[in-house]
Amino acid sequence: MRVVVTGAAGPLGRATFAALIHAGHDVVAVHHSAVELEQGLQTHVCDLTDPNATHKLAESVTADGPVDALFHLIGGWRGGKGLAGQTDEDYRFLESRIVTTLRNSTRAFLPALLNAAAPRVAIVSTTGLERCTAGNANYLAAKAAAETWLACVGHALREKQGVAHVERVMALATEADRAANPGKDYSRYSDVTDVAQCLLTLLSHTPTTHEEQ
């Protein structure tokens, strides 16, 4: 399958495209700035908060071949200081990264996904939505909006038996994180390689009723 991975230069993005390549899939890596990734990997630089730039990206990618899946791995976090400390600046930052980039990319790649035999779209969200707190209000509002948008994407893909999947985690960690902070408790963190494997399995399993939306 040919998979578009956004946020490809982040820890989860790197783990995900590595897992995909190892499994024999074709990967199109997208990041907001020029960075060195895997040698020979097809990469694109795009500001996904810009709808016009995102549509041009989709046109360029689809001109080179089909798109079977979109793994949208762009995130960010800002929080703390209770409800009164949820600033407009932080909200705009989180909304643009978590919601706007997802909205733009799914709309731009939807025609290509509808041409796929079994389209897949996935995001990573937070278990924090199961226990909302005032200090995380901006962040959780953005994540809830992203999950709702993705459910609507699943509805758009329903006739193709598509999967719109949300992978919830408390937080992400890498081996480097653990090495740099040996005294920190990472027991509730999800390793990026494990999350990457979960995303990889989406390309081969039969969708459930919940996932088909």
Buried (B, 14 or more C-beta within 10 A) or exposed (E): BBBBBBBBBBBBBBBBBBBBBEBEBBBBBBBBEEEEBBEEBBBBBBBBBBBEBBBBBBEEBBEEEBBBBBBBBBBBBBBEEEEEEBEEEBBEBBBBBBBBBBBBBBBBBBEBBBEBEBBBBBBBBBEBBEEEEBBBBBBBBBBBBBBEBBEEBBEBBEEBEBBBBBBBBEEBBBEEBEEEEEEEEBEEBBBBBEBBBBBBEBBEEEBEEEBBB
